[in-house]
Amino acid sequence: MGLGWAVTLASSFCVLYTCVNLVEHAGANRHVRSTKLETTDFHVKRTVVSRYARTTVISTVFNQLPQATEATFEVDLPPTAFISNFTITSDGKDYVSQVKQKQVAKKIYDDAKKKGQTAGLVATRKEFSDKFSIAVSVPPGKHLSFKLSFEQLLARTLGRYELVLGLRPGRPVQNLTVDVSIIERTGISFVRVLPLRTGSNALGETTPPPSTLLERTGPTRAQVFYSPTIQQQNSLRGLNADFVIEYDVILTNLIGDVQVYDGYFVHYFAPRELPVVPKEVIFVIDVSGSMSGPKLAQTKEAMDTILTDLRSHDHFNILTFHSKVDVWQNHTVPATEDNIKRARAFVREMKVKGSTNINDALVKAGRLLQRSSQSDTRLVPMVIFLTDGSANEGVTNKDQMRKNAKKALGSTALFGLAFGDRADYDLLRQLSMENRGVARRVYTDSKAILQLKGFYDEVASPLLSDVQLSYSDDQAYDVTRSLFPNYFQGSELVVAGRVHPGVNDLGVTLNAFDTKKHLTVENSIPISDVGKPGDLDPGESSQLDQEEISGFVQRLWAYFTIKELLLTAENTSNASTRALLEQNATSLSLKYNFVTPVTSLVVVKPDVEEDTEALPPADSPPPESKSSQSKSSSHSSRRAHSSRSFSSSAYGDPHFLVHLPQLEANLCFTIDGHANDVLRLVEDTEKGITVDGHLMWAPSDVDHEDLERTYLDQIVVSRSGPKAVVVTVTLNSVNISSHGRPDRTLRTDVMGSIRVQDFRVELDEHLRCWVDLGQGVSFLLLFHHYKHPNYMQLDHLGFYIAMGDGLSVRTEGLLGQFLHADIMIEETEKTGHLRRAKARGHSAPLAFGTLQRGEAQVPVTLKRKMIKDTVRKPHAGLCWEVSQANVDKILAKPYQAYVQ
């Protein structure tokens, strides 16, 4: 039976996701589920590597009824997260979503609906800010699994990072687990699990929930596992809470922690032990009619506590607004005991009236700060602005309001609080971003007082202002935002960027102001030493850390860059500039498989499976091996003197396939490549021909984060001498550079060709790239694209020697060395009985043998595999496989010798 989604569900099968800034999740999150479905499994796995968190949520439901029943899958999303994968599994089949440009995804979705296919769409909607929700019909008597992956950077506030995992399966689940791994290179100072966070947490409660296991496996690692029993879930009346972990890192260097991996860097700046800079703050409070009732009462209670927490060296004032603006004092005053007492009395007497005049309130606050008395001690000016509505009095044009606020506030930081659902959050966000601050939502529930006080605490203690983190232009590029108006106690500033090839040291400069003086710190970070095993505790698995971390910096850079491109696009008035920024954000979103405001995620259930070349039965020989079968008697010996092809496998690290025509056999082996390695594939010094391949990082399998994966994303073919030429092939273009001629470029999505003397580059009607160097040397490059890529699959290149007769006997390289190598394979044992026992598995051994190259002898195994060795589709073929443990023995040199 197929997936069994009801065709009529096409229109209702939709997913809602929005990226907005929140203080915390709304308290009214609930699941809407059929009461006739059983949730059999609910698993949450989160891996945090240097603050960058990857989370996967898997939920499985079972329909025990005789008719199809709808299931709703909901996940609380962190407000700053990007979805990176969504998969539905039914009857052992995975239906993987695709990330597409927003309009393209919508067209795929609409076309599928018109054809009567079941389809789903993940798009962004502001009214659903922190929910992933999908409804699917589950066939009778069937299990159906949902799998959602998302990524985010953890923010440090009040001296800690907080991991919040929403656990709301709707009812007790037999198999419910939470598995969290934390890896921090500089060390973890503390980690703790808080009580389950619900709407009725007891004050002062500090005990982790039962069935929680917290392990510190070393100074840089922590593991948390939670698996409540059915009885424990029943005692909570069904699990409906947030599982919360708090931790902080050890950071002793004033300049912070700089990590460089695979050509990308991330800089975490969070200095400790700095003196607090006095602030000059004006509290601007909306007292219009809509603030009546609980909102004004909660604001008064929060302000009473905030005023009490002011430091004696701070200056402050209070301003209320409705149709007009009222001020408590004509200028800011010191936070003396008497002034605080009088201010608290003023707050208690606040009453609602009139409309909402946001413009005049902002302008008045700015002017008050400009007229305020100056002190010998430097004060950090800021406005904390709270409103629950939209401007409906005075100036209401948003563009004009922004101009007026910018002029009045000058260098003052504006922090906007949008109280309730009717507040104009978009306007507050723009105003805050343009005036050195941030905006937050405040929800009108029982936690509103804590939200208001919590936000104030975040900005109450400025340590530095006008913080500039600089990196030398000849060392770093594509650097994200590096100028920050303020650095507050307990927070963290993060910058990411790229490092030019060949740079050995990354110079970092800090410029900022503290209480009275300008602060400048310079440091040079040796790139060769960053992230090496020596940075880790000797008792830990340093190799695992290196592999897990090696890809996160690149994704973190993309994560930051996309957000900044979209933010800049939102705030620009130039249409062409906005289009270019959104185009760049779209390209990065597609490359890294992120669902963002410019991309959507779409999944379509096909009516029939896509056409693929079927594998031959396990007990019938593949076509290309018929002649070889007659020669492969037991203990037979065969020799080979030719090599034909190399390919980058879709399954991870480079997979090598060497065709041995005299043996009519294939030799397969895999090398553990590392992201950013440039491999010398072919080198013929006599002919002056070289081929280099660049490896890009690919996401690890969710359950195998310790295994690094790579793909080829660039091939460079070069020929030296009087007819020198360099061909650089990427997924998007083919660039040809030849002596004495201007560079020329071919697009990879259209046919084209360039010929120079005996040299030719052609993209044929199938968009295959042929590089013909003449004199019997020709290479083929294929662009491997996935129709329905999952989270781990990235488009990549494949390289093939189409003709190698013209390469000399001196040819070397990871692939080229086999061209004239003397290789013998001796088959020692047939295992036909294993084939029948392995149920047609491709990896079942068909025979064992011994490969001899020179003095080296290694065991090999004959297996049936999917082979990509020509212009044909991947097809079934036989291959003598060399285990990874023995690959070095058949290479002429160690792997590192081929890394350029």
C-alpha positions in Angstrom: 0.0 0.0 0.0 1.3 3.5 -0.8 1.6 6.5 1.4 -2.1 6.7 1.7 -2.5 10.5 2.0 -6.0 11.4 1.0 -5.9 13.2 -2.3 -8.4 15.7 -1.0 -5.9 16.7 1.6 -3.8 18.5 -1.0 -5.2 21.9 -0.1 -5.0 21.4 3.7 -1.6 19.8 3.8 0.3 23.0 4.6 3.1 24.0 6.9 3.4 27.3 8.6 6.8 28.8 9.7 7.9 32.4 10.4 11.2 33.9 11.4 10.5 36.7 13.9 12.1 37.9 17.2 10.4 36.8 20.3 11.2 37.0 24.0 10.0 33.5 24.5 7.5 31.0 23.2 3.8 31.9 23.7 2.3 30.2 26.6 -0.8 29.0 24.7 0.9 26.4 22.5 -1.3 23.4 22.1 -1.5 20.4 19.7 -4.7 19.6 17.8 -4.7 15.9 17.2 -7.2 13.2 16.5 -7.9 11.4 19.8 -8.1 8.1 17.9 -4.4 8.0 16.9 -1.6 6.7 19.1 1.7 8.4 19.2 4.2 5.5 19.6 7.5 7.4 19.4 8.6 11.0 20.1 12.3 11.7 19.9 14.2 15.0 20.1 17.9 15.0 19.3 20.0 18.2 19.6 23.7 18.6 18.9 25.3 21.9 20.0 28.8 22.7 18.6 30.2 26.0 19.7 26.7 27.5 20.3 25.4 26.3 16.9 22.5 23.9 17.5 21.1 21.4 15.1 17.8 19.8 16.2 15.9 16.9 14.8 12.4 16.0 16.0 10.9 12.6 15.0 7.3 11.6 15.8 5.6 8.4 14.8 1.8 7.8 15.0 -0.2 4.7 14.5 -3.8 4.5 13.2 -5.5 1.6 14.8 -8.9 2.4 13.2 -10.4 0.8 10.1 -10.5 4.2 8.3 -8.0 7.0 7.4 -7.6 9.5 10.2 -5.9 12.9 10.2 -2.8 13.5 12.3 -1.4 16.9 13.1 2.4 17.2 13.8 3.4 20.4 15.6 6.8 21.6 16.8 7.7 24.7 18.8 10.4 26.4 16.8 13.0 28.8 18.3 12.2 32.2 16.8 15.6 32.5 15.1 15.8 29.0 13.7 16.0 28.0 10.0 14.3 24.7 9.0 16.7 22.6 7.0 14.8 19.4 6.4 11.4 17.8 6.6 10.6 14.2 5.8 7.5 12.0 6.0 8.0 8.2 6.2 5.3 5.7 5.4 5.5 2.1 4.5 9.3 2.3 4.5 9.3 5.1 1.9 10.8 8.5 2.7 9.1 11.6 1.1 11.7 14.3 1.4 10.9 17.9 1.0 12.8 20.3 -1.3 13.9 23.8 -0.6 13.0 26.0 -3.5 12.8 29.7 -4.3 9.4 30.9 -2.9 7.6 31.3 -6.3 9.1 28.1 -7.7 7.9 26.1 -4.6 4.5 27.7 -4.9 4.2 26.6 -8.5 5.3 23.1 -7.7 2.7 23.0 -5.0 -0.1 24.4 -7.1 0.7 22.1 -10.1 0.6 19.1 -7.8 -2.8 20.1 -6.4 -4.1 20.5 -10.0 -3.0 17.0 -10.8 -4.7 15.7 -7.7 -1.4 14.8 -6.0 -0.8 15.2 -2.3 1.5 18.1 -1.6 2.8 20.2 1.3 4.3 23.7 1.4 6.5 25.3 4.1 6.3 29.1 3.8 6.6 32.0 6.2 3.7 33.7 7.9 4.1 36.3 10.5 0.9 35.4 12.4 2.3 32.0 13.2 5.6 32.9 14.6 7.0 29.9 16.4 5.1 26.9 15.1 5.7 24.2 12.5 2.4 22.5 11.9 1.3 19.9 9.4 -1.8 17.8 9.0 -1.7 14.4 7.1 -4.2 11.6 6.7 -2.9 8.3 8.1 -4.1 5.1 6.4 -5.9 2.5 8.6 -3.6 0.1 10.3 -0.5 2.1 9.3 2.4 3.9 11.0 3.5 7.3 9.8 6.6 9.2 10.9 7.4 12.9 10.7 11.0 14.1 10.8 11.9 17.8 11.1 15.4 19.4 11.3 16.2 23.0 12.1 19.3 25.0 13.0 19.9 28.0 15.1 22.7 30.0 16.9 22.2 30.1 20.6 22.1 33.6 22.1 23.9 34.3 25.4 21.8 36.4 27.8 22.4 37.1 31.4 25.6 35.0 31.4 24.1 31.8 30.0 22.9 29.9 26.9 19.4 28.5 27.1 18.3 25.4 25.2 14.5 25.2 25.2 12.9 22.0 23.7 9.1 21.9 23.5 7.7 18.6 24.5 4.0 18.5 23.6 3.2 15.1 22.1 -0.4 15.6 23.3 -0.6 12.4 25.5 1.7 10.0 27.2 4.1 8.3 24.8 5.6 4.9 25.4 9.0 5.7 23.7 9.8 9.4 24.4 13.4 10.6 24.5 15.4 13.8 24.6 19.1 13.5 23.7 21.3 16.6 23.8 25.1 16.8 23.2 27.0 20.0 23.9 30.6 20.5 22.7 32.4 23.8 23.5 36.0 24.1 22.5 37.0 26.5 25.2 35.3 24.5 27.9 32.0 24.4 29.7 31.9 26.4 33.0 28.5 25.0 34.1 25.5 23.1 32.8 22.2 22.4 34.5 18.8 21.0 33.7 15.9 23.1 35.0 12.5 21.8 36.1 10.0 21.3 33.2 8.8 24.7 32.3 5.0 25.0 32.4 2.5 27.7 33.2 2.5 26.7 36.8 6.2 26.3 37.8 6.7 26.5 41.6 8.9 29.5 42.6 12.3 28.4 43.7 12.0 24.9 42.2 15.4 23.8 40.9 15.3 20.0 40.6 15.6 18.5 37.1 12.6 16.3 36.1 12.8 12.6 37.0 14.5 10.3 34.5 17.0 13.0 33.6 20.7 11.9 33.2 23.3 14.7 33.0 26.9 13.6 32.3 30.1 15.7 32.0 32.4 13.6 29.9 35.2 16.2 30.1 35.8 19.9 30.4 34.5 20.5 26.8 31.6 18.1 26.6 28.2 17.5 28.3 25.5 15.0 27.5 21.8 15.2 28.7 19.4 12.3 28.3 15.7 12.4 29.3 13.2 9.6 29.0 10.2 9.8 31.2 8.1 6.7 31.9 4.4 6.5 31.2 3.7 6.9 34.9 5.9 10.1 35.1 4.1 11.5 32.1 0.7 10.7 33.6 1.7 12.5 36.8 2.1 15.6 34.6 -1.4 14.9 33.1 0.3 14.3 29.7 3.6 16.0 28.8 3.0 19.7 27.8 6.1 21.6 28.8 9.5 22.9 27.8 12.6 20.9 28.6 15.2 23.5 29.5 19.0 23.3 29.7 21.3 26.2 30.7 25.0 26.4 30.3 27.9 28.8 29.9 31.4 28.5 28.5 34.8 29.3 29.8 36.3 32.4 28.1 39.4 34.1 29.5 40.8 36.0 26.5 39.6 39.6 26.3 39.6 39.4 22.5 37.3 36.3 22.7 37.3 33.0 21.0 38.1 32.7 17.2 37.6 29.4 15.5 38.7 28.9 11.9 37.7 25.8 9.9 37.8 25.0 6.1 38.3 28.6 5.1 35.6 30.1 7.4 35.9 31.7 10.8 33.6 32.6 13.7 34.5 35.1 16.4 32.8 34.9 19.8 33.3 38.1 21.8 32.1 38.0 25.4 34.7 39.6 27.8 34.1 39.1 31.5 35.1 41.2 34.5 34.7 44.6 32.9 33.3 47.5 34.9 29.6 48.5 34.2 29.3 51.8 32.3 26.6 54.1 33.8 23.6 54.6 31.6 21.2 57.4 31.0 17.8 55.8 30.4 14.3 57.2 29.6 11.4 54.8 30.1 8.7 55.7 27.5 5.3 54.0 28.4 2.1 53.9 26.4 -0.9 54.8 28.6 -3.5 55.0 25.8 -6.9 53.5 26.2 -5.9 50.1 24.9 -3.5 49.7 27.8 -6.3 49.5 30.4 -6.7 46.4 32.6 -4.0 43.8 33.1 -1.5 45.3 30.7 -1.1 48.6 32.6 -1.2 46.7 36.0 1.6 44.4 34.8 3.6 47.3 33.4 3.3 49.1 36.8 4.5 46.0 38.7 7.4 45.5 36.3 8.5 49.1 36.5 8.4 49.1 40.3 11.0 46.4 40.3 13.1 47.9 37.5 13.3 51.3 39.2 14.5 49.6 42.4 17.3 47.9 40.4 18.7 51.1 39.0 22.4 51.7 40.0 23.3 54.8 41.9 25.5 56.1 39.1 22.7 55.8 36.5 20.5 58.7 35.4 16.8 58.2 34.4 13.5 59.7 33.5 10.0 58.5 32.8 7.8 59.7 29.9 4.2 58.6 29.3 2.2 59.1 26.1 -1.3 58.9 24.8 -2.7 61.6 22.5 -0.1 63.8 24.1 3.2 63.3 25.9 3.7 63.8 29.6 7.1 63.8 31.4 8.0 63.1 34.9 11.0 65.4 35.0 12.3 68.0 32.6 15.7 66.2 32.4 17.2 63.0 33.5 18.0 62.7 37.2 20.5 60.6 39.2 19.1 57.3 40.5 19.2 58.4 44.2 17.0 56.7 46.8 14.8 59.7 46.9 14.4 60.0 43.2 13.6 56.3 42.8 10.9 56.7 45.6 9.3 59.6 43.8 9.5 57.8 40.4 7.7 54.7 41.9 4.9 56.9 43.1 4.6 58.5 39.7 4.3 55.0 38.1 1.6 53.9 40.6 -0.5 56.9 39.6 -0.3 56.3 35.8 -3.8 56.2 34.2 -5.0 55.3 30.7 -6.5 57.9 28.4 -6.6 59.0 24.8 -5.0 57.6 21.6 -1.5 56.5 20.6 1.0 59.2 19.5 4.2 57.2 19.0 6.0 59.9 16.9 5.8 62.7 19.5 6.8 60.3 22.3 10.0 59.3 20.5 10.9 62.8 19.5 10.4 64.1 23.0 12.6 61.3 24.5 15.4 62.2 22.1 15.3 65.8 22.9 15.3 65.2 26.7 18.5 63.2 26.3 20.1 65.9 24.2 19.3 68.5 26.8 20.3 66.3 29.8 23.1 67.4 32.0 26.5 66.0 31.2 28.7 64.2 33.7 32.4 63.7 33.8 31.6 60.0 33.7 30.6 58.7 30.3 26.9 57.7 30.2 25.3 55.3 27.7 22.1 56.9 26.4 19.1 54.6 25.8 15.3 54.7 25.5 13.1 51.8 26.5 9.9 52.2 24.6 6.7 50.2 25.4 3.5 50.2 23.4 0.6 47.9 22.8 -0.8 49.5 19.6 -0.3 51.3 16.4 0.2 55.1 15.8 -3.2 56.7 15.4 -2.5 60.2 16.6 -0.1 62.9 15.3 2.3 61.7 12.6 1.2 58.3 11.5 3.2 57.9 8.3 5.8 55.2 9.1 8.6 56.6 6.9 8.2 60.0 8.3 8.1 58.6 11.9 11.4 56.8 11.2 13.1 59.9 9.9 11.9 62.0 12.9 13.0 59.4 15.3 16.4 59.0 13.7 17.0 62.8 13.8 15.8 63.2 17.4 17.6 60.1 18.9 21.0 60.6 17.4 23.4 58.1 19.0 20.8 57.0 21.5 19.9 53.3 21.6 16.2 52.5 21.2 14.8 49.3 22.7 11.2 48.6 21.6 8.7 46.4 23.4 5.6 45.4 21.5 3.1 44.5 24.2 0.4 42.1 22.9 -0.8 41.0 19.5 -2.1 44.4 18.4 1.2 46.2 18.8 2.9 47.4 15.6 5.9 45.1 16.0 7.2 45.7 12.5 7.5 49.4 13.0 9.1 49.0 16.4 11.6 46.6 14.9 12.6 49.0 12.2 12.8 51.9 14.6 15.0 49.9 16.9 17.3 48.5 14.2 17.8 52.0 12.8 18.6 53.4 16.2 21.3 51.0 17.7 18.8 48.8 19.5 16.5 45.7 19.2 12.8 45.1 19.5 11.0 42.3 21.3 7.5 41.0 21.7 5.8 40.8 25.1 2.9 38.4 25.4 -0.1 39.2 27.5 -0.1 36.3 29.8 0.8 35.6 33.4 4.5 35.8 32.5 4.3 39.4 31.1 5.9 40.9 34.2 8.8 38.5 34.0 9.2 39.2 30.3 9.4 43.0 30.9 11.8 42.7 33.8 13.9 40.1 31.9 14.3 42.3 28.9 15.4 45.2 31.1 18.0 43.0 32.8 19.5 42.2 29.5 20.3 45.8 28.7 20.7 47.1 32.3 24.5 46.7 32.4 26.4 48.1 29.4 30.1 47.3 29.5 31.3 48.7 26.2 29.9 50.9 23.5 30.7 51.4 19.8 32.4 48.0 19.6 34.3 47.5 16.4 35.8 44.0 15.6 38.1 44.3 12.6 39.9 41.8 10.4 42.6 42.6 7.9 41.2 42.9 4.3 44.0 40.8 2.9 43.2 38.0 5.4 39.4 38.0 5.7 36.4 38.8 3.4 32.6 38.3 3.3 32.6 39.3 7.0 29.2 39.7 8.7 28.2 42.6 10.9 31.2 43.6 13.0 30.2 47.0 14.4 27.9 46.9 17.5 26.5 49.9 19.4 26.8 48.3 22.8 28.0 45.2 24.6 25.9 44.3 27.6 27.0 42.2 30.6 26.2 38.5 30.1 25.6 38.8 26.4 27.8 37.8 23.4 28.7 39.4 20.1 29.3 37.0 17.1 31.0 37.7 13.8 31.6 35.2 11.0 33.5 35.5 7.8 35.8 33.8 5.3 39.6 33.5 5.2 41.7 34.0 2.1 43.5 30.8 1.0 47.1 30.7 2.2 46.6 32.9 5.3 48.5 31.5 8.3 47.4 34.1 10.9 44.2 36.0 11.3 44.7 39.4 12.8 41.9 40.7 15.0 41.5 44.2 16.4 39.0 45.4 19.0 38.1 49.1 19.3 35.5 50.1 21.9 34.7 52.6 24.7 34.4 51.7 28.3 33.6 54.0 31.3 36.0 56.8 30.4 38.5 55.8 27.7 38.9 54.3 24.3 40.0 50.7 24.4 42.1 49.0 21.7 43.2 45.4 21.7 45.0 43.5 18.9 45.7 39.8 18.6 46.9 37.4 15.9 45.2 34.0 15.7 47.4 31.2 14.2 45.0 29.5 11.8 47.1 26.4 11.7 46.6 25.8 15.4 42.9 26.6 15.7 40.7 23.7 16.4 43.5 21.2 16.5 43.2 18.2 18.8 45.6 19.9 21.2 42.9 22.4 22.1 40.8 19.6 23.6 41.1 17.6 26.8 43.4 14.7 26.2 40.9 12.3 27.7 38.2 13.1 25.1 37.7 12.1 21.5 39.4 15.0 19.8 38.9 13.6 16.3 35.2 13.5 16.8 35.2 17.2 17.8 37.3 18.2 14.8 34.9 16.4 12.4 31.7 17.7 14.0 33.0 21.3 14.2 34.6 21.4 10.7 31.3 22.1 9.0 29.4 24.2 11.5 31.4 27.4 10.9 30.5 27.5 7.2 26.8 27.0 7.9 26.9 29.6 10.7 28.4 32.1 8.3 25.6 31.3 5.8 23.0 31.6 8.6 24.3 35.1 9.6 24.8 36.3 6.0 21.3 35.3 5.0 19.8 37.1 7.9 21.8 40.3 7.3 21.1 40.3 3.5 17.3 40.1 4.2 17.5 42.7 6.9 19.4 45.1 4.6 16.9 44.4 1.8 14.0 45.2 4.1 15.4 48.5 5.1 16.5 49.7 1.6 14.2 51.9 -0.5 16.0 51.2 -3.8 14.1 48.4 -5.7 17.0 47.1 -7.7 19.3 47.0 -4.6 16.5 45.1 -2.7 16.2 42.6 -5.6 19.9 42.0 -5.7 20.1 41.5 -1.9 17.1 39.1 -2.0 18.6 37.2 -4.9 21.9 36.7 -2.9 19.9 35.6 0.1 17.9 33.1 -2.0 21.1 31.6 -3.5 22.6 31.0 -0.1 19.3 29.6 1.3 19.1 27.1 -1.6 22.7 26.1 -1.2 22.5 25.4 2.5 18.9 24.1 2.3 17.5 26.7 4.7 13.8 27.7 4.8 13.9 31.5 5.0 11.6 34.4 4.0 12.8 34.0 0.4 12.5 30.2 0.1 9.9 27.6 0.8 9.9 23.9 1.4 7.7 21.7 -0.7 7.0 18.0 -0.6 4.9 16.1 -3.2 3.8 12.5 -3.1 4.4 11.2 -6.7 1.7 9.0 -8.3 4.4 6.5 -9.3 8.0 6.2 -8.4 10.5 7.9 -10.7 12.0 5.8 -13.4 15.3 4.3 -12.4 17.5 1.6 -13.9 16.6 -1.6 -12.1 19.3 -3.7 -10.7 19.6 -7.2 -12.2 18.6 -10.1 -10.0 21.2 -11.0 -7.5 21.9 -14.4 -9.1 22.3 -13.0 -12.7 25.5 -11.4 -13.9 25.5 -7.7 -14.9 26.0 -7.0 -18.6 29.5 -5.8 -18.4 30.7 -8.8 -16.5 29.7 -11.6 -18.9 33.1 -11.9 -20.6 34.9 -11.6 -17.3 32.9 -14.5 -15.9 34.5 -16.8 -18.3 37.9 -15.8 -17.1 37.2 -15.7 -13.4 37.8 -19.3 -12.4 38.8 -20.0 -8.8 42.4 -19.0 -8.0 42.8 -17.3 -11.5 45.2 -14.4 -11.9 44.7 -11.4 -14.1 46.7 -8.2 -14.9 45.7 -4.7 -15.8 47.6 -1.7 -17.3 44.9 0.9 -17.8 42.7 3.3 -15.8 39.5 5.0 -17.0 37.4 6.9 -14.5 36.9 8.7 -11.2 33.7 9.8 -9.6 32.6 11.7 -6.5 29.9 9.6 -4.9 26.6 11.0 -3.8 27.0 9.3 -0.5 29.9 11.3 0.9 33.6 11.3 0.7 35.2 10.8 -2.7 34.6 7.3 -4.1 37.2 6.2 -6.6 36.4 3.8 -9.5 39.3 2.6 -11.6 38.4 0.6 -14.6 40.8 -2.2 -15.5 40.0 -3.1 -19.1 42.5 -6.0 -19.4 40.8 -7.6 -16.4 37.4 -6.4 -17.6 36.8 -5.4 -13.9 36.5 -2.4 -11.7 38.5 -1.4 -8.7 36.6 0.7 -6.0 38.0 2.4 -2.9 37.1 5.3 -0.7 39.4 7.9 0.8 38.5 10.0 3.9 38.6 13.4 2.4 38.3 16.6 4.4 36.3 19.7 3.5 38.4 22.3 1.7 41.1 19.8 0.6 42.3 20.3 -3.0 43.1 16.8 -4.3 45.6 16.3 -7.2 43.6 13.7 -9.2 45.8 13.6 -12.3 49.4 14.9 -12.8 51.4 14.2 -16.0 54.6 16.3 -15.8 55.7 15.1 -19.2 52.6 16.5 -20.9 52.1 19.4 -18.4 48.6 18.2 -17.5 47.1 18.4 -14.1 43.6 18.0 -12.7 42.7 19.2 -9.2 39.4 18.7 -7.3 38.2 20.8 -4.4 36.1 19.1 -1.7 33.2 20.9 -0.1 31.6 20.1 3.2 28.3 18.2 3.3 26.1 17.7 6.4 26.6 14.5 8.4 23.9 12.0 8.9 21.8 12.9 11.9 22.8 9.7 13.6 26.4 9.8 12.5 27.6 13.3 13.3 31.1 11.8 13.9 31.5 10.9 10.2 32.6 13.8 8.0 31.2 13.9 4.5 32.4 15.8 1.4 31.5 16.4 -2.3 33.5 17.7 -5.2 32.3 21.3 -6.0 35.2 22.5 -8.3 37.5 20.8 -10.8 40.5 22.6 -12.3 42.0 21.2 -15.5 45.3 22.8 -16.6 47.9 22.4 -19.3 51.2 24.2 -19.2 53.6 25.1 -21.9 53.2 27.2 -25.1 49.5 26.1 -25.4 48.8 26.8 -21.7 45.1 26.7 -20.7 43.2 26.5 -17.4 39.6 25.3 -17.2 37.8 25.9 -13.9 34.5 24.0 -13.6 31.9 24.7 -10.9 28.3 23.8 -10.7 27.3 27.2 -12.2 30.0 28.0 -14.8 33.0 26.8 -16.8 35.8 29.4 -17.1 38.5 29.0 -19.7 41.7 31.0 -19.3 44.3 30.7 -22.1 47.6 32.5 -22.7 47.2 35.8 -24.7 43.4 35.6 -24.8 40.7 37.1 -22.5 38.9 34.7 -20.2 35.7 33.2 -21.4 32.9 31.6 -19.5 30.2 29.1 -20.3 27.1 28.7 -18.3 26.3 25.1 -17.2 22.6 25.3 -17.8 22.8 26.0 -21.6 24.7 24.3 -24.5 27.9 26.0 -25.6 31.5 25.3 -26.8 34.9 27.0 -27.1 37.7 25.8 -29.3 41.3 27.0 -29.3 43.7 25.1 -31.7 43.7 21.5 -30.5 41.8 22.3 -27.3 38.0 22.2 -26.9 35.5 22.7 -24.1 31.9 21.7 -24.9 28.6 21.5 -23.0 26.5 19.1 -25.1 22.8 18.7 -25.4 22.7 16.8 -22.1 24.7 19.6 -20.4 27.7 17.3 -19.9 31.0 19.1 -19.9 33.8 17.6 -22.2 37.3 19.0 -21.9 39.4 17.7 -24.9 43.1 18.6 -24.6 43.9 16.8 -27.9 46.5 14.1 -28.5 44.4 11.3 -26.9 43.5 13.1 -23.6 39.9 13.9 -22.9 38.0 14.4 -19.6 34.3 14.4 -18.9 32.7 16.3 -16.0 29.1 15.7 -14.9 26.9 18.0 -12.9 25.1 15.8 -10.4 21.8 17.4 -9.3 19.2 15.9 -7.0 15.5 16.1 -8.0 14.4 15.6 -4.4 17.4 16.3 -2.2 17.3 15.6 1.4 19.2 17.5 4.1 22.5 15.6 3.4 22.4 15.7 -0.4 24.1 18.6 -2.1 24.6 19.2 -5.8 28.2 18.2 -6.8 30.6 17.4 -9.6 31.8 14.1 -11.0 35.1 13.7 -12.9 35.9 11.0 -15.5 38.8 10.2 -17.7 37.0 9.7 -21.0 40.3 9.1 -22.9 43.6 8.6 -21.3 45.7 7.0 -24.0 47.7 10.2 -24.5 48.8 10.4 -20.9 52.4 9.4 -20.3 53.7 6.5 -18.2 54.8 9.1 -15.7 51.2 10.1 -14.9 50.6 10.4 -11.1 47.8 11.6 -8.9 45.1 9.9 -6.8 43.5 8.6 -10.0 46.3 9.0 -12.6 48.7 6.8 -10.8 46.6 3.7 -11.8 46.8 4.5 -15.5 49.9 2.4 -16.1 50.1 0.6 -12.8 50.9 -3.1 -12.8 47.9 -4.6 -10.8 47.0 -8.2 -10.3 43.9 -9.5 -8.7 43.8 -13.2 -7.6 40.3 -14.5 -6.8 40.6 -16.9 -3.8 37.0 -17.8 -2.9 33.5 -17.6 -4.4 30.6 -16.9 -2.1 27.6 -17.5 -4.2 25.8 -18.9 -1.2 26.0 -15.5 0.5 24.2 -13.9 -2.4 21.1 -16.0 -1.9 21.2 -15.3 1.8 21.5 -11.6 1.5 18.1 -10.8 -0.1 19.5 -9.0 -3.1 21.6 -6.6 -1.0 24.1 -4.6 -3.1 26.8 -5.0 -0.4 26.7 -8.8 -0.3 30.2 -10.2 -1.0 30.3 -12.3 -4.2 33.9 -13.3 -4.0 37.1 -12.6 -2.0 40.5 -12.1 -3.5 44.0 -10.5 -3.2 45.1 -7.4 -5.0 48.8 -7.1 -5.7 50.5 -3.8 -6.7 54.3 -4.1 -6.6 55.2 -5.5 -3.2 51.9 -4.5 -1.6 49.2 -7.2 -1.2 45.7 -6.3 0.2 42.5 -8.3 0.5 39.7 -7.3 -1.8 36.0 -8.2 -2.0 33.9 -8.5 -5.1 30.5 -6.7 -4.6 27.6 -5.5 -6.7 27.3 -1.7 -6.6 25.6 1.2 -8.2 28.3 2.6 -10.5 28.7 6.0 -12.0 31.5 5.6 -14.6 30.2 6.9 -17.9 27.5 9.2 -19.3 24.9 6.4 -18.5 22.7 6.7 -15.5 24.0 5.0 -12.4 23.9 1.3 -13.1 24.6 -2.0 -11.5 28.1 -3.4 -11.9 30.7 -5.6 -10.2 33.5 -4.0 -8.3 36.5 -5.2 -6.4 36.4 -3.2 -3.2 39.4 -2.2 -1.1 38.6 -1.5 2.5 39.4 2.0 3.8 41.9 0.5 6.2 44.0 -0.8 3.3 43.7 2.0 0.8 47.0 3.6 1.8 48.7 0.3 0.8 47.7 0.6 -2.8 48.5 4.3 -3.2 52.0 5.3 -4.3 52.1 8.0 -1.7 50.2 8.9 1.6 46.9 10.7 1.1 48.4 14.0 2.3 50.9 14.0 -0.5 48.0 14.5 -2.9 46.5 17.4 -1.0 47.6 20.7 -2.6 
